[in-house]
Amino acid sequence: MNVVETSYLAVPSGDNTNFYRITVEADTYYGISNYDSGWFPAHTVDRLYGSTDRADAGAAIKAEEDIRGHIDNAIIATTKSYLDAAQNPDTSEERILALLNAQRRVRAMAGDGIPLPEGAVEVEYDPSRNLALRRAGQKRVFVLGSNPNEVIDKIKAFSESERTSATVLRLADVIRQQRISDKDEAVAGMEVDRQSNTLIVSQINEALHALEAGELANKSDLLTEIEALLFLVESAR
């Protein structure tokens, strides 16, 4: 079998873009062989071929997905604002231009032109890098063998397990937030009960003072006070 594959890669460099041509040539003899290639997450390739075993890969994927979700929400919001304004013939050109600029701004990220604070260094870890630059967090894999699908399937299996880890972490966040909400709700309920109890005790004390002072000597007034107390107690139940 003879293999010839040519790929063209574009690599941004500042204001310029460099293009590279990669040609893969391979020959096989006296056996059944197949060839395949593809792009895969860098950390999954490292787990299969290298000594790197990132325990935080699931967290990194979750962070990337969270950032992507915020970007998606911002794109939807700015696009809706633009379309709502664009269909209104009374919208000024200045307003249209501002909304179009907003659409571009939500797709912008910090670049090399943004200076760092004095004395600061920039860490290499950036879960949003895959969103800013296509294929930034991936590696190209070339496989030539009797069954290249086995190798690719192993890479996919690693990738799926890491995405499962990201899903589990997201589920844990949901459960944690639910517990916080339940706690806040319980605290709020206790505060309402405390205020209701304080009001009932205050109303009872006032009724006792009025009774001792002879202000409730009239049976009708006494019944009215008792009915008010019963209404408070029923409301607090």
Secondary structure, 3 states (H helix, E strand, C coil): CEEEEEEEEEEEECCEEEEEEEEEEEECCCCCCEEEEEEEEHHHHHHHHCCCCCCCHHHHHHHHHHHHHHHHHHHHHHHHHHHHHHCCCCCCHHHHHHHHHHHHHCCCCCCCCCCCCCCCCCCCCCCCHHHHCCCCCEEEEEEEECCHHHHHHHHHHHHHHHHHHHHHHHHHHHHHHHHHHHHHHHHHHHHHHHHHHHHHHHHHHHHHHHHHCCCCCCHHHHHHHHHHHHHHHHHHC
